Amino acid sequence: MSQKLLVVDDHEAVRCGLEYLFNGESTSFDVSTSISVDAFELLSQQSFAAVIIDIRMPEMDGLELLEKIRQSESDVPVVVLSGYDNPTYIARAAALGANDYVLKNTERQGVIDAVLRAIHSQGAVPEGRFHQIREKMLNQVDLTQFACDWPLTNRESQVLLHIALGLSNKEIAKSLMISVETVKEHVQNILRKLGANDRTDAAVKAVRVGFID
């Protein structure tokens, strides 16, 4: 039995290409395509095994759509397919509940495998950028590798890493499963302890001391 797959991209050529890719002989997908502004309504009307979403789209970008899907309490697997190898995009996608983030220059079978892994709850491949960045975001920071006068707690260090990756307070809260108010408190403590003027300044200081690559 074929599995229903929704492809969301603002470029018709990409939509047609992915439809052709997933309708190949080695797959068993029934592919629907949509632009971002129509996708959420389509998802509310039909059940899909997975959704492929582009990042950069007019009217509603892929991350906005992803957030809207997760806010609706839908657990449909979502694979972001993007032309941008951008750590901030990858980190935001992870925080907002994407199952994987795959580049558009990935080989055909790699894209298919990412979708199948998402459908079967197998997680992203360990050697992929999405898995590595998400693990870095969620794992506790080994503070012993820094100078003994490093002023931040482990949780504050985690939040600082998220700040450096470009996440908003709301996205940090989703990633670490804490409240936005708690994130705000951590951010204020980070700025005070590092003597930073703002979030950007805090990230720069973290890079200078080797906390962030």
C-alpha positions as CSV (number, residue, x, y, z in Angstrom):
1,M,0.0,0.0,0.0
2,S,1.4,3.4,-0.9
3,Q,2.1,6.0,1.7
4,K,0.8,9.6,1.3
5,L,3.6,12.2,1.1
6,L,3.1,16.0,1.0
7,V,5.8,18.1,-0.7
8,V,5.7,21.8,0.2
9,D,7.8,24.1,-2.0
10,D,7.2,27.4,-3.8
11,H,9.0,26.4,-6.9
12,E,7.0,24.3,-9.3
13,A,10.1,22.7,-10.8
14,V,11.1,21.4,-7.3
15,R,7.6,20.1,-6.6
16,C,7.5,18.3,-9.9
17,G,11.0,16.9,-9.4
18,L,10.3,15.5,-6.0
19,E,7.0,14.1,-7.2
20,Y,8.9,12.3,-9.9
21,L,11.6,11.1,-7.5
22,F,9.1,9.6,-5.0
23,N,7.0,8.1,-7.7
24,G,9.9,6.0,-8.9
25,E,9.9,2.2,-9.1
26,S,11.8,1.8,-5.8
27,T,9.3,3.7,-3.7
28,S,5.7,3.3,-2.7
29,F,4.5,6.9,-2.2
30,D,1.4,8.7,-3.3
31,V,2.7,12.3,-3.6
32,S,0.7,15.5,-3.2
33,T,2.3,18.9,-3.6
34,S,1.5,22.4,-2.2
35,I,2.8,25.9,-1.7
36,S,3.2,26.9,1.9
37,V,0.1,29.0,2.4
38,D,-2.1,26.1,1.4
39,A,-0.2,23.3,3.1
40,F,-1.6,23.6,6.6
41,E,-5.2,23.4,5.4
42,L,-4.3,20.4,3.3
43,L,-2.7,18.8,6.4
44,S,-5.9,19.4,8.4
45,Q,-8.0,17.7,5.8
46,Q,-5.9,14.6,5.0
47,S,-3.5,12.3,6.7
48,F,0.1,12.0,5.5
49,A,2.9,9.6,6.3
50,A,5.4,12.5,6.1
51,V,5.8,16.1,4.9
52,I,8.8,17.6,3.0
53,I,9.1,21.3,3.6
54,D,11.4,23.9,1.9
55,I,12.9,26.6,4.2
56,R,12.8,29.8,2.1
57,M,9.3,30.4,0.8
58,P,7.3,33.6,0.4
59,E,4.2,34.4,2.5
60,M,5.0,31.6,5.0
61,D,8.5,30.1,5.3
62,G,9.2,26.5,6.1
63,L,10.0,27.1,9.7
64,E,6.8,29.1,10.3
65,L,4.8,26.2,8.7
66,L,6.7,23.7,10.9
67,E,5.9,25.6,14.0
68,K,2.3,25.8,13.0
69,I,2.1,22.1,12.4
70,R,3.6,21.3,15.8
71,Q,1.4,23.9,17.6
72,S,-1.6,21.9,16.2
73,E,-0.2,18.9,18.1
74,S,0.4,17.0,14.9
75,D,3.2,14.5,15.1
76,V,3.4,13.9,11.4
77,P,7.1,13.4,10.4
78,V,8.6,16.5,8.8
79,V,11.8,16.5,6.8
80,V,13.1,20.0,5.9
81,L,14.7,20.0,2.4
82,S,16.8,23.1,1.9
83,G,19.4,24.5,-0.4
84,Y,21.0,26.3,2.7
85,D,23.6,24.5,4.7
86,N,23.1,27.0,7.5
87,P,23.6,26.0,11.2
88,T,21.0,28.5,12.4
89,Y,18.3,27.1,10.0
90,I,19.3,23.5,11.1
91,A,19.2,24.4,14.8
92,R,15.8,26.2,14.5
93,A,14.4,23.3,12.6
94,A,15.5,20.9,15.3
95,A,14.1,23.2,18.0
96,L,10.7,23.4,16.3
97,G,10.3,19.7,15.9
98,A,11.7,18.6,12.5
99,N,12.7,15.0,12.1
100,D,15.6,15.8,9.7
101,Y,17.2,18.5,7.6
102,V,18.4,17.4,4.2
103,L,20.2,19.5,1.6
104,K,18.8,19.7,-1.9
105,N,22.1,18.5,-3.4
106,T,21.7,15.2,-1.5
107,E,21.7,12.2,-3.8
108,R,18.2,10.7,-4.6
109,Q,18.5,7.8,-2.3
110,G,19.6,9.9,0.6
111,V,16.5,12.0,0.4
112,I,14.3,8.9,0.2
113,D,16.1,7.3,3.1
114,A,15.7,10.5,5.2
115,V,11.9,10.4,4.7
116,L,11.7,6.7,5.4
117,R,13.7,7.0,8.6
118,A,11.4,9.8,9.7
119,I,8.3,7.8,9.0
120,H,9.7,4.8,10.9
121,S,10.9,7.0,13.8
122,Q,14.5,5.9,13.3
123,G,16.0,9.4,13.7
124,A,18.4,11.2,11.5
125,V,21.7,9.5,10.4
126,P,24.4,10.1,13.1
127,E,26.9,11.4,10.7
128,G,24.5,14.1,9.3
129,R,24.7,17.7,10.3
130,F,21.1,17.7,11.7
131,H,21.9,14.9,14.2
132,Q,25.2,16.5,15.2
133,I,23.8,20.0,15.8
134,R,20.7,18.7,17.6
135,E,22.9,16.5,19.9
136,K,25.1,19.4,20.7
137,M,22.0,21.5,21.6
138,L,20.6,18.9,23.9
139,N,23.7,17.4,25.5
140,Q,25.0,18.8,28.7
141,V,28.1,20.9,28.3
142,D,31.4,19.5,29.7
143,L,32.5,22.5,31.8
144,T,35.7,20.8,32.8
145,Q,37.2,21.6,29.4
146,F,37.1,25.3,30.1
147,A,39.0,27.5,32.6
148,C,38.0,27.0,36.2
149,D,36.7,30.6,36.2
150,W,34.1,30.0,33.6
151,P,31.1,31.8,35.2
152,L,28.1,30.0,33.7
153,T,26.3,27.0,35.0
154,N,25.7,24.0,32.7
155,R,22.1,25.1,31.9
156,E,23.3,28.6,31.2
157,S,26.0,27.3,28.9
158,Q,23.4,25.3,27.0
159,V,21.3,28.4,26.6
160,L,24.3,30.4,25.4
161,L,25.0,27.7,22.8
162,H,21.4,28.2,21.5
163,I,21.9,31.9,21.5
164,A,25.0,31.6,19.4
165,L,23.1,29.4,17.0
166,G,20.6,32.2,16.5
167,L,17.6,30.8,18.3
168,S,14.9,33.0,19.8
169,N,13.8,32.7,23.5
170,K,10.7,30.8,22.3
171,E,12.8,28.4,20.2
172,I,15.3,27.8,23.1
173,A,12.3,27.0,25.3
174,K,11.0,24.5,22.9
175,S,14.4,22.9,22.4
176,L,15.2,22.6,26.1
177,M,11.6,22.0,27.2
178,I,11.6,24.8,29.7
179,S,9.4,27.9,29.9
180,V,10.1,31.1,28.0
181,E,10.3,33.0,31.3
182,T,13.0,30.6,32.5
183,V,14.9,31.2,29.3
184,K,14.7,34.9,29.8
185,E,16.1,34.5,33.3
186,H,19.0,32.5,32.0
187,V,19.7,35.0,29.3
188,Q,19.8,37.9,31.8
189,N,22.2,35.8,34.0
190,I,24.4,35.1,31.0
191,L,24.7,38.7,30.0
192,R,25.4,39.8,33.6
193,K,28.0,37.0,34.2
194,L,29.8,37.6,30.9
195,G,29.6,41.4,31.1
196,A,27.9,41.3,27.7
197,N,25.8,44.2,26.3
198,D,23.5,41.9,24.3
199,R,23.0,38.4,22.9
200,T,25.4,39.0,20.0
201,D,28.1,40.3,22.4
202,A,27.6,37.2,24.6
203,A,28.1,34.9,21.6
204,V,31.2,36.8,20.5
205,K,32.7,36.5,24.0
206,A,31.9,32.8,24.0
207,V,33.8,32.3,20.7
208,R,36.8,34.3,22.0
209,V,37.2,32.0,25.0
210,G,36.8,28.9,22.9
211,F,33.4,27.9,24.3
212,I,31.9,27.9,20.7
213,D,33.8,27.0,17.5
